Each structure stands twice: as structure tokens, then as C-alpha cells.
Amino acid sequence: MNTIKLLFLDVDGTLTDGGIYYDSRGNETKKFNVKDGAAFMFANAAGLKLIIVTGRESECVRRRMEELHADLLVQNVKDKSAWLRRYLAQNAIDGGEVGYIGDDLNDLNAMRQCGFVACPSDACEMVRCIADYISPYTGGNGAVRDCIEYILKQQGMLEKAAEIAFLQNAPRIE
């Protein structure tokens, strides 16, 4: 756990509640939780890299990940396991240094390549069975924040990361 330097995150059912909403014009929308967004700041402050890998293509996901300063967003990935294997090989990263937060069967084989696996409480049973940590929160309702806080706490970095994150974003007193 102390060696996790890179964290892969699924979107639908992990960073969102899994719902896909369409407005009257056919535009897709998703609900993201602000609490999960704060965890991106903690991770950034602690030097934990966040890579978002999703099987769908969505402009609202691109926009949200840009706002959160995700290190990398890769959309429309049909085989997350193969993509992760290539990414780790190309970047000479050991799977033991990698964590993964996901919720469903399309995450399962990619998760098996990682040193740490976490999931929301409403993840499918097969994912929960291999998870090192199961958040008490459901996808899109603070599960990602809880999982990131868990990792940083295990690494002895949570308090310092939170302090740094909020100091960097605090308004200046003129």
C-alpha cells in the first residue's frame, strides 16, 4: 500500500452513480460528486497520479476531468485490461505500484494487474470479492474520495495532503 503512486479510476458507477441522463436535445449529462473532486486535490498534493479510463466517450466527463486536473483521461476504452497492460509496459511501471478504483466486470481484469483494488459499496459482487478496500459509499456519492483518503491515510499522507491542497487553493488576503 505504501508504494501506490498511480491510481486508475473508472467513471460510470465509480465517479458517477452509473446513471446516464439525456436532456430533451439528446445531450448526455452525468452527476459528479464535489466530495470526490476534493480528493483529486488531495491526491495531487500527495503526488498520487490519477488516470481516468472509461469505456464511454463523453464531453461532460472530459470537462469534469479537466476541471479536476486529472493527469490523463482516456475515453472509449473497450478493453481496459489490454490498455492498462500496454500503458504499464510503455511507461516501465510495476503493477504493484498501481491502484484501481472501479465497480463492474469491465474493470475486473484490469484490476487484477494492480497492487491495490478498491470499489464503491454497490460494485458488482465479483469486483467486491477481489477488492482490498470496499468503500461504505456508493458510486458517485463519495466513494472515490473515501478510497483516495484510505490510500493516503495508509501512506501517512492524508493530513499533509489535505493541508497542502487547501492552502494552495485558499483565497489570498490582500
MDTraj code that builds the backbone (N, CA, C; nanometers):
import mdtraj as md
import numpy as np

residues = "MET ASN THR ILE LYS LEU LEU PHE LEU ASP VAL ASP GLY THR LEU THR ASP GLY GLY ILE TYR TYR ASP SER ARG GLY ASN GLU THR LYS LYS PHE ASN VAL LYS ASP GLY ALA ALA PHE MET PHE ALA ASN ALA ALA GLY LEU LYS LEU ILE ILE VAL THR GLY ARG GLU SER GLU CYS VAL ARG ARG ARG MET GLU GLU LEU HIS ALA ASP LEU LEU VAL GLN ASN VAL LYS ASP LYS SER ALA TRP LEU ARG ARG TYR LEU ALA GLN ASN ALA ILE ASP GLY GLY GLU VAL GLY TYR ILE GLY ASP ASP LEU ASN ASP LEU ASN ALA MET ARG GLN CYS GLY PHE VAL ALA CYS PRO SER ASP ALA CYS GLU MET VAL ARG CYS ILE ALA ASP TYR ILE SER PRO TYR THR GLY GLY ASN GLY ALA VAL ARG ASP CYS ILE GLU TYR ILE LEU LYS GLN GLN GLY MET LEU GLU LYS ALA ALA GLU ILE ALA PHE LEU GLN ASN ALA PRO ARG ILE GLU".split()
xyz = np.array([
    [0.0818, -0.1202, 0.0000],
    [0.0000, 0.0000, 0.0000],
    [0.0860, 0.1264, 0.0000],
    [0.1978, 0.1266, 0.0679],
    [0.2826, 0.2445, 0.0740],
    [0.3475, 0.2780, -0.0591],
    [0.3392, 0.1868, -0.1544],
    [0.4064, 0.2097, -0.2821],
    [0.3122, 0.2580, -0.3922],
    [0.1833, 0.2766, -0.3637],
    [0.0885, 0.3185, -0.4675],
    [0.1209, 0.4615, -0.5093],
    [0.1598, 0.4766, -0.6368],
    [0.1982, 0.6063, -0.6917],
    [0.1053, 0.6519, -0.8033],
    [0.0277, 0.5578, -0.8543],
    [-0.0569, 0.5822, -0.9695],
    [-0.1910, 0.5150, -0.9448],
    [-0.2984, 0.5877, -0.9686],
    [-0.4316, 0.5343, -0.9430],
    [-0.5169, 0.5470, -1.0684],
    [-0.5707, 0.4344, -1.1138],
    [-0.6617, 0.4312, -1.2270],
    [-0.8041, 0.4360, -1.1738],
    [-0.8883, 0.5149, -1.2392],
    [-1.0272, 0.5318, -1.1970],
    [-1.1217, 0.5074, -1.3130],
    [-1.2245, 0.4313, -1.2864],
    [-1.3366, 0.4158, -1.3777],
    [-1.4281, 0.5367, -1.3582],
    [-1.5193, 0.5608, -1.4503],
    [-1.6115, 0.6742, -1.4374],
    [-1.7517, 0.6272, -1.3979],
    [-1.8232, 0.5635, -1.4912],
    [-1.9636, 0.5291, -1.4668],
    [-1.9768, 0.4249, -1.3569],
    [-2.0480, 0.4610, -1.2504],
    [-2.0656, 0.3716, -1.1370],
    [-1.9573, 0.3872, -1.0315],
    [-1.8561, 0.4683, -1.0618],
    [-1.7470, 0.4924, -0.9671],
    [-1.7417, 0.6412, -0.9341],
    [-1.7086, 0.7223, -1.0331],
    [-1.7133, 0.8679, -1.0156],
    [-1.8552, 0.9218, -1.0325],
    [-1.9439, 0.8428, -1.0899],
    [-2.0850, 0.8806, -1.1038],
    [-2.1705, 0.7702, -1.0422],
    [-2.2993, 0.7960, -1.0341],
    [-2.3915, 0.6957, -0.9796],
    [-2.4248, 0.5863, -1.0810],
    [-2.3654, 0.5943, -1.1974],
    [-2.3902, 0.4936, -1.3012],
    [-2.5038, 0.5301, -1.3941],
    [-2.5773, 0.6353, -1.3606],
    [-2.6865, 0.6784, -1.4466],
    [-2.6339, 0.7547, -1.5667],
    [-2.6996, 0.7379, -1.6774],
    [-2.6701, 0.8169, -1.7973],
    [-2.7981, 0.8912, -1.8296],
    [-2.7894, 1.0230, -1.8271],
    [-2.9063, 1.1073, -1.8447],
    [-2.8973, 1.1786, -1.9787],
    [-3.0119, 1.1919, -2.0451],
    [-3.0193, 1.2647, -2.1709],
    [-3.1201, 1.3776, -2.1548],
    [-3.0823, 1.4973, -2.2005],
    [-3.1779, 1.6078, -2.1984],
    [-3.2679, 1.5983, -2.3207],
    [-3.3575, 1.6936, -2.3367],
    [-3.4550, 1.6880, -2.4463],
    [-3.3908, 1.7003, -2.5841],
    [-3.2663, 1.7446, -2.5889],
    [-3.1944, 1.7549, -2.7171],
    [-3.1013, 1.6362, -2.7410],
    [-3.1026, 1.5401, -2.6505],
    [-3.0191, 1.4218, -2.6669],
    [-2.8788, 1.4358, -2.6108],
    [-2.8511, 1.5465, -2.5420],
    [-2.7190, 1.5642, -2.4808],
    [-2.7074, 1.4787, -2.3555],
    [-2.5948, 1.4136, -2.3419],
    [-2.5700, 1.3290, -2.2257],
    [-2.5212, 1.4135, -2.1089],
    [-2.5737, 1.3850, -1.9896],
    [-2.5265, 1.4507, -1.8680],
    [-2.4992, 1.3440, -1.7629],
    [-2.4148, 1.3794, -1.6683],
    [-2.3820, 1.2901, -1.5574],
    [-2.3707, 1.3735, -1.4314],
    [-2.3938, 1.3120, -1.3179],
    [-2.3806, 1.3794, -1.1895],
    [-2.2481, 1.3366, -1.1259],
    [-2.1650, 1.4357, -1.0945],
    [-2.0391, 1.4110, -1.0243],
    [-2.0521, 1.4671, -0.8835],
    [-1.9826, 1.4067, -0.7898],
    [-1.9892, 1.4495, -0.6512],
    [-1.8720, 1.5412, -0.6192],
    [-1.9014, 1.6569, -0.5618],
    [-1.7980, 1.7538, -0.5258],
    [-1.6989, 1.6934, -0.4260],
    [-1.7457, 1.6063, -0.3388],
    [-1.6557, 1.5432, -0.2408],
    [-1.5487, 1.4606, -0.3105],
    [-1.5861, 1.3919, -0.4167],
    [-1.4869, 1.3167, -0.4937],
    [-1.3864, 1.4126, -0.5565],
    [-1.4336, 1.5279, -0.6013],
    [-1.3456, 1.6271, -0.6612],
    [-1.2394, 1.6762, -0.5638],
    [-1.2753, 1.6935, -0.4375],
    [-1.1775, 1.7366, -0.3373],
    [-1.0652, 1.6344, -0.3230],
    [-1.0979, 1.5083, -0.3388],
    [-0.9957, 1.4032, -0.3277],
    [-0.8920, 1.4138, -0.4385],
    [-0.9307, 1.4659, -0.5548],
    [-0.8335, 1.4887, -0.6621],
    [-0.7282, 1.5882, -0.6147],
    [-0.7717, 1.6893, -0.5406],
    [-0.6776, 1.7878, -0.4872],
    [-0.5836, 1.7225, -0.3864],
    [-0.6377, 1.6357, -0.2999],
    [-0.5536, 1.5659, -0.2012],
    [-0.4502, 1.4798, -0.2722],
    [-0.4966, 1.4042, -0.3720],
    [-0.4067, 1.3149, -0.4455],
    [-0.2960, 1.3948, -0.5130],
    [-0.3336, 1.5044, -0.5769],
    [-0.2363, 1.5893, -0.6441],
    [-0.1323, 1.6396, -0.5445],
    [-0.1771, 1.6859, -0.4298],
    [-0.0858, 1.7382, -0.3281],
    [0.0094, 1.6305, -0.2763],
    [-0.0368, 1.5056, -0.2746],
    [0.0456, 1.3942, -0.2252],
    [0.1327, 1.3335, -0.3343],
    [0.1179, 1.3803, -0.4590],
    [0.1961, 1.3249, -0.5686],
    [0.1397, 1.1967, -0.6254],
    [0.0152, 1.1642, -0.5908],
    [-0.0518, 1.0453, -0.6433],
    [-0.1146, 1.0821, -0.7774],
    [-0.0703, 1.0178, -0.8847],
    [-0.1194, 1.0463, -1.0195],
    [-0.2531, 0.9764, -1.0421],
    [-0.3472, 1.0479, -1.1048],
    [-0.4806, 0.9939, -1.1319],
    [-0.5037, 0.9842, -1.2817],
    [-0.5322, 0.8624, -1.3251],
    [-0.5609, 0.8366, -1.4662],
    [-0.7022, 0.7818, -1.4766],
    [-0.7825, 0.8480, -1.5567],
    [-0.9217, 0.8105, -1.5735],
    [-0.9343, 0.7285, -1.7013],
    [-0.9901, 0.6077, -1.6881],
    [-1.0078, 0.5185, -1.8027],
    [-1.1544, 0.4770, -1.8070],
    [-1.2206, 0.5122, -1.9164],
    [-1.3628, 0.4833, -1.9267],
    [-1.3965, 0.4201, -2.0617],
    [-1.4975, 0.3372, -2.0604],
    [-1.5389, 0.2683, -2.1817],
    [-1.6278, 0.3517, -2.2718],
    [-1.6750, 0.4648, -2.2217],
    [-1.7633, 0.5509, -2.2998],
    [-1.6901, 0.6784, -2.3388],
    [-1.7478, 0.7503, -2.4308],
    [-1.6965, 0.8811, -2.4733],
    [-1.7991, 0.9846, -2.4293],
    [-1.7546, 1.0843, -2.3537],
    [-1.8490, 1.1822, -2.3027],
    [-1.7819, 1.3169, -2.2839],
    [-1.8447, 1.4193, -2.3403],
    [-1.7936, 1.5557, -2.3254],
    [-1.8016, 1.6018, -2.1805],
    [-1.9062, 1.5633, -2.1093],
    [-1.9157, 1.6081, -1.9697],
    [-1.8070, 1.5433, -1.8837],
    [-1.7647, 1.4235, -1.9156],
    [-1.6526, 1.3612, -1.8440],
    [-1.5236, 1.4362, -1.8764],
    [-1.5036, 1.4689, -2.0037],
    [-1.3836, 1.5444, -2.0408],
    [-1.3776, 1.6762, -1.9657],
    [-1.4900, 1.7443, -1.9623],
    [-1.4934, 1.8743, -1.8942],
    [-1.4645, 1.8598, -1.7451],
    [-1.5280, 1.7630, -1.6807],
    [-1.5078, 1.7461, -1.5358],
    [-1.3639, 1.7068, -1.5042],
    [-1.3055, 1.6184, -1.5818],
    [-1.1683, 1.5762, -1.5554],
    [-1.0692, 1.6899, -1.5815],
    [-1.1021, 1.7771, -1.6758],
    [-1.0194, 1.8956, -1.6990],
    [-1.0265, 1.9884, -1.5772],
    [-1.1472, 2.0087, -1.5248],
    [-1.1642, 2.0912, -1.4048],
    [-1.0873, 2.0357, -1.2855],
    [-1.0828, 1.9044, -1.2752],
    [-1.0181, 1.8387, -1.1609],
    [-0.8688, 1.8167, -1.1819],
    [-0.8191, 1.8524, -1.2998],
    [-0.6768, 1.8359, -1.3322],
    [-0.6321, 1.6904, -1.3221],
    [-0.7151, 1.6007, -1.3763],
    [-0.6741, 1.4599, -1.3849],
    [-0.5465, 1.4539, -1.4674],
    [-0.4570, 1.3644, -1.4322],
    [-0.3303, 1.3540, -1.5041],
    [-0.3488, 1.3044, -1.6467],
    [-0.4478, 1.2176, -1.6668],
    [-0.4749, 1.1652, -1.8004],
    [-0.6186, 1.1150, -1.8037],
    [-0.6876, 1.1439, -1.9123],
    [-0.8214, 1.0910, -1.9371],
    [-0.8163, 1.0139, -2.0674],
    [-0.8583, 0.8878, -2.0622],
    [-0.8642, 0.8044, -2.1815],
    [-1.0075, 0.7522, -2.1908],
    [-1.0753, 0.7905, -2.2981],
    [-1.2147, 0.7517, -2.3160],
    [-1.2270, 0.6484, -2.4276],
    [-1.3431, 0.5820, -2.4290],
    [-1.3766, 0.4853, -2.5326],
    [-1.2812, 0.3651, -2.5325],
    [-1.2397, 0.3233, -2.4134],
    [-1.1504, 0.2080, -2.3994],
    [-1.2376, 0.0830, -2.3839],
    [-1.2367, -0.0004, -2.4840],
    [-1.3227, -0.1192, -2.4818],
    [-1.2605, -0.2348, -2.4031],
    [-1.1282, -0.2434, -2.3999],
    [-1.0590, -0.3479, -2.3243],
    [-0.9618, -0.2811, -2.2278],
    [-1.0106, -0.2525, -2.1084],
    [-0.9304, -0.1804, -2.0097],
    [-0.8081, -0.2597, -1.9673],
    [-0.8198, -0.3900, -1.9623],
    [-0.7076, -0.4746, -1.9225],
    [-0.5924, -0.4640, -2.0216],
    [-0.6230, -0.4754, -2.1494],
    [-0.5190, -0.4647, -2.2526],
    [-0.4593, -0.3245, -2.2532],
    [-0.5446, -0.2229, -2.2391],
    [-0.4946, -0.0854, -2.2374],
    [-0.3993, -0.0643, -2.1189],
    [-0.4393, -0.1118, -2.0020],
    [-0.3564, -0.0963, -1.8820],
    [-0.2236, -0.1702, -1.8965],
    [-0.2284, -0.2920, -1.9506],
    [-0.1065, -0.3702, -1.9711],
    [-0.0078, -0.2942, -2.0603],
    [-0.0578, -0.2390, -2.1709],
    [0.0273, -0.1595, -2.2612],
    [0.0816, -0.0351, -2.1916],
    [-0.0037, 0.0344, -2.1198],
    [0.0374, 0.1573, -2.0522],
    [0.1487, 0.1288, -1.9508],
    [0.1310, 0.0264, -1.8712],
    [0.2321, -0.0079, -1.7707],
    [0.3638, -0.0463, -1.8375],
    [0.3573, -0.1260, -1.9450],
    [0.4787, -0.1673, -2.0159],
    [0.5496, -0.0487, -2.0807],
    [0.4730, 0.0360, -2.1483],
    [0.5318, 0.1520, -2.2169],
    [0.5960, 0.2515, -2.1206],
    [0.5465, 0.2558, -1.9983],
    [0.5972, 0.3507, -1.9001],
    [0.6833, 0.2855, -1.7924],
    [0.7161, 0.1576, -1.8120],
    [0.8003, 0.0818, -1.7185],
    [0.7513, 0.0958, -1.5744],
    [0.6213, 0.0740, -1.5550],
    [0.5596, 0.0840, -1.4223],
    [0.5248, -0.0561, -1.3747],
    [0.5619, -0.0857, -1.2528],
    [0.5298, -0.2135, -1.1906],
    [0.3851, -0.2096, -1.1409],
    [0.3081, -0.3116, -1.1697],
    [0.1685, -0.3181, -1.1272],
    [0.1499, -0.3057, -0.9776],
    [0.2501, -0.3423, -0.9010],
    [0.2425, -0.3306, -0.7558],
    [0.2365, -0.1867, -0.7082],
    [0.2757, -0.0930, -0.7929],
    [0.2737, 0.0490, -0.7578],
    [0.1454, 0.1182, -0.8040],
    [0.0509, 0.0379, -0.8504],
    [-0.0692, 0.0914, -0.9126],
    [-0.1931, 0.0484, -0.8352],
    [-0.2861, 0.1438, -0.8195],
    [-0.4160, 0.1146, -0.7620],
    [-0.5236, 0.1320, -0.8674],
    [-0.6405, 0.0764, -0.8414],
    [-0.7516, 0.0850, -0.9365],
    [-0.8809, 0.0941, -0.8565],
    [-0.9636, 0.1909, -0.8911],
    [-1.0970, 0.2021, -0.8318],
    [-1.1984, 0.1836, -0.9438],
    [-1.2782, 0.0798, -0.9335],
    [-1.3792, 0.0501, -1.0346],
    [-1.4959, -0.0228, -0.9714],
    [-1.5955, -0.0537, -1.0544],
    [-1.7174, -0.1108, -0.9973],
    [-1.7782, -0.2291, -1.0717],
    [-1.7306, -0.2574, -1.1926],
    [-1.8047, -0.3579, -1.2687],
    [-1.7125, -0.4525, -1.3451],
    [-1.7718, -0.5464, -1.4145],
    [-1.6970, -0.6537, -1.4807],
    [-1.5957, -0.6034, -1.5821],
    [-1.6222, -0.4892, -1.6470],
    [-1.5259, -0.4384, -1.7451],
    [-1.3988, -0.3843, -1.6780],
    [-1.3979, -0.3730, -1.5462],
    [-1.2800, -0.3311, -1.4703],
    [-1.2022, -0.4496, -1.4132],
    [-1.2658, -0.5627, -1.4040],
    [-1.2138, -0.6772, -1.3287],
    [-1.0743, -0.7228, -1.3720],
    [-1.0520, -0.7487, -1.4992],
    [-0.9213, -0.7983, -1.5435],
    [-0.8125, -0.6931, -1.5306],
    [-0.8482, -0.5670, -1.5504],
    [-0.7501, -0.4595, -1.5282],
    [-0.7142, -0.4526, -1.3803],
    [-0.8115, -0.4667, -1.2955],
    [-0.7874, -0.4631, -1.1508],
    [-0.6882, -0.5710, -1.1078],
    [-0.6963, -0.6852, -1.1699],
    [-0.6091, -0.7971, -1.1325],
    [-0.4614, -0.7700, -1.1614],
    [-0.4324, -0.6657, -1.2378],
    [-0.2938, -0.6290, -1.2691],
    [-0.2368, -0.5306, -1.1675],
    [-0.3173, -0.4899, -1.0712],
    [-0.2798, -0.3806, -0.9815],
    [-0.2490, -0.4292, -0.8404],
    [-0.1662, -0.3519, -0.7731],
    [-0.1264, -0.3849, -0.6367],
    [-0.2321, -0.3533, -0.5328],
    [-0.3272, -0.2684, -0.5674],
    [-0.4341, -0.2306, -0.4747],
    [-0.5620, -0.2104, -0.5548],
    [-0.6717, -0.2645, -0.5037],
    [-0.8017, -0.2547, -0.5697],
    [-0.9043, -0.2043, -0.4686],
    [-0.9811, -0.1041, -0.5094],
    [-1.0891, -0.0520, -0.4259],
    [-1.2144, -0.0378, -0.5107],
    [-1.3284, -0.0306, -0.4427],
    [-1.4547, -0.0170, -0.5150],
    [-1.5599, 0.0470, -0.4255],
    [-1.6645, 0.1021, -0.4879],
    [-1.7795, 0.1522, -0.4117],
    [-1.8564, 0.0347, -0.3516],
    [-1.9397, 0.0625, -0.2535],
    [-2.0162, -0.0448, -0.1884],
    [-2.1146, -0.1128, -0.2827],
    [-2.1575, -0.0424, -0.3877],
    [-2.2537, -0.1012, -0.4812],
    [-2.1879, -0.1630, -0.6044],
    [-2.0580, -0.1891, -0.5963],
    [-1.9892, -0.2582, -0.7066],
    [-2.0447, -0.3995, -0.7200],
    [-2.0254, -0.4583, -0.8358],
    [-2.0741, -0.5953, -0.8556],
    [-1.9978, -0.6910, -0.7636],
    [-2.0581, -0.8023, -0.7362],
    [-2.0024, -0.8976, -0.6401],
    [-1.8620, -0.9450, -0.6777],
    [-1.8371, -0.9712, -0.8053],
    [-1.7051, -1.0209, -0.8451],
    [-1.5958, -0.9184, -0.8190],
    [-1.6269, -0.7909, -0.8326],
    [-1.5299, -0.6856, -0.8008],
    [-1.5108, -0.6770, -0.6501],
    [-1.6209, -0.6793, -0.5759],
    [-1.6088, -0.6732, -0.4284],
    [-1.5249, -0.7892, -0.3756],
    [-1.5327, -0.9044, -0.4401],
    [-1.4575, -1.0228, -0.3940],
    [-1.3064, -1.0066, -0.4079],
    [-1.2595, -0.9247, -0.5018],
    [-1.1144, -0.9087, -0.5177],
    [-1.0630, -0.7772, -0.4590],
    [-1.1552, -0.6939, -0.4096],
    [-1.1166, -0.5618, -0.3598],
    [-1.0379, -0.5716, -0.2293],
    [-0.9342, -0.4906, -0.2204],
    [-0.8592, -0.4757, -0.0955],
    [-0.9339, -0.3833, -0.0002],
    [-1.0138, -0.2935, -0.0584],
    [-1.0919, -0.1997, 0.0219],
    [-1.2245, -0.1756, -0.0478],
    [-1.3333, -0.1850, 0.0287],
    [-1.4673, -0.1556, -0.0213],
    [-1.5172, -0.0335, 0.0555],
    [-1.5402, 0.0740, -0.0174],
    [-1.5903, 0.1955, 0.0457],
    [-1.7323, 0.1715, 0.0964],
    [-1.7675, 0.2328, 0.2081],
    [-1.9072, 0.2238, 0.2529],
    [-2.0004, 0.3104, 0.1679],
    [-1.9451, 0.3923, 0.0789],
    [-2.0229, 0.4808, -0.0062],
    [-2.0460, 0.4186, -0.1434],
    [-2.1555, 0.4569, -0.2058],
    [-2.1866, 0.4073, -0.3394],
    [-2.1195, 0.4947, -0.4441],
    [-2.1132, 0.4434, -0.5660],
    [-2.0547, 0.5180, -0.6766],
    [-2.1245, 0.6511, -0.6971],
    [-2.0446, 0.7565, -0.7158],
    [-2.0982, 0.8895, -0.7368],
    [-2.1427, 0.9600, -0.6113],
    [-2.1251, 0.8962, -0.4974],
    [-2.1704, 0.9519, -0.3699],
    [-2.0588, 0.9563, -0.2661],
    [-1.9375, 0.9847, -0.3115],
    [-1.8257, 0.9995, -0.2204],
    [-1.7353, 0.8783, -0.2094],
    [-1.7619, 0.7734, -0.2867],
    [-1.6791, 0.6525, -0.2791],
    [-1.5354, 0.6792, -0.3217],
    [-1.5159, 0.7589, -0.4260],
    [-1.3798, 0.7863, -0.4735],
    [-1.3023, 0.8651, -0.3687],
    [-1.3662, 0.9639, -0.3090],
    [-1.2979, 1.0395, -0.2027],
    [-1.2584, 0.9469, -0.0895],
    [-1.3508, 0.8620, -0.0483],
    [-1.3238, 0.7692, 0.0610],
    [-1.2062, 0.6776, 0.0269],
    [-1.2035, 0.6252, -0.0942],
    [-1.0949, 0.5345, -0.1347],
    [-0.9609, 0.6077, -0.1411],
    [-0.9600, 0.7282, -0.1947],
    [-0.8353, 0.8050, -0.2021],
    [-0.7885, 0.8417, -0.0621],
    [-0.8812, 0.8831, 0.0244],
    [-0.8438, 0.9133, 0.1627],
    [-0.7870, 0.7883, 0.2316],
    [-0.8460, 0.6730, 0.2040],
    [-0.7965, 0.5479, 0.2618],
    [-0.6514, 0.5226, 0.2188],
    [-0.6245, 0.5365, 0.0899],
    [-0.4882, 0.5149, 0.0385],
    [-0.3907, 0.6122, 0.1042],
    [-0.4268, 0.7398, 0.1046],
    [-0.3363, 0.8415, 0.1602],
    [-0.3176, 0.8229, 0.3110],
    [-0.4221, 0.7807, 0.3790],
    [-0.4107, 0.7553, 0.5232],
    [-0.3152, 0.6391, 0.5485],
    [-0.3258, 0.5330, 0.4683],
    [-0.2370, 0.4170, 0.4832],
    [-0.0919, 0.4550, 0.4548],
    [-0.0731, 0.5545, 0.3699],
    [0.0613, 0.6010, 0.3350],
    [0.1102, 0.7105, 0.4292],
    [0.0270, 0.7465, 0.5283],
    [0.0638, 0.8511, 0.6223],
    [0.0676, 0.9892, 0.5593],
    [-0.0109, 1.0099, 0.4533],
    [-0.0050, 1.1343, 0.3760],
    [-0.1341, 1.2167, 0.3807],
    [-0.2409, 1.1655, 0.4368],
    [-0.3705, 1.2307, 0.4233],
    [-0.3736, 1.3710, 0.4835],
    [-0.3342, 1.3848, 0.6074],
    [-0.3429, 1.5158, 0.6724],
    [-0.2574, 1.6197, 0.6014],
    [-0.1364, 1.5833, 0.5677],
    [-0.0463, 1.6763, 0.4991],
    [-0.1006, 1.7111, 0.3608],
    [-0.1517, 1.6120, 0.2889],
    [-0.2061, 1.6369, 0.1552],
    [-0.3269, 1.7295, 0.1620],
    [-0.4150, 1.7081, 0.2586],
    [-0.5324, 1.7946, 0.2731],
    [-0.4900, 1.9364, 0.3071],
    [-0.3935, 1.9478, 0.3950],
    [-0.3425, 2.0803, 0.4326],
    [-0.2839, 2.1528, 0.3113],
    [-0.2004, 2.0843, 0.2363],
    [-0.1382, 2.1433, 0.1173],
    [-0.2440, 2.1794, 0.0141],
    [-0.3391, 2.0886, -0.0091],
    [-0.4423, 2.1111, -0.1104],
    [-0.5225, 2.2366, -0.0802],
    [-0.5592, 2.2543, 0.0436],
    [-0.6416, 2.3699, 0.0758],
    [-0.5609, 2.4971, 0.0912],
    [-0.4349, 2.4872, 0.1280],
    [-0.3512, 2.6066, 0.1319],
    [-0.3262, 2.6592, -0.0089],
    [-0.3054, 2.5678, -0.1031],
    [-0.2803, 2.6087, -0.2418],
    [-0.4025, 2.6752, -0.3028],
    [-0.5200, 2.6355, -0.2587],
    [-0.6432, 2.6882, -0.3173],
    [-0.7126, 2.7922, -0.2300],
    [-0.6506, 2.8270, -0.1178],
    [-0.7106, 2.9264, -0.0292],
    [-0.7065, 3.0646, -0.0946],
    [-0.8098, 3.1442, -0.0715],
    [-0.8071, 3.2802, -0.1264],
    [-0.6984, 3.3629, -0.0573],
    [-0.6397, 3.4496, -0.1314],
    [-0.5343, 3.5341, -0.0755],
    [-0.5961, 3.6518, -0.0009],
    [-0.5341, 3.6841, 0.1078],
    [-0.5774, 3.8011, 0.1843],
    [-0.4949, 3.9185, 0.1370],
    [-0.5582, 4.0194, 0.0859],
    [-0.4889, 4.1357, 0.0306],
    [-0.4723, 4.2418, 0.1381],
])
top = md.Topology()
chain = top.add_chain()
for i, resn in enumerate(residues, 1):
    res = top.add_residue(resn, chain, resSeq=i)
    for name in ("N", "CA", "C"):
        top.add_atom(name, md.element.get_by_symbol(name[0]), res)
traj = md.Trajectory(xyz[None], top)
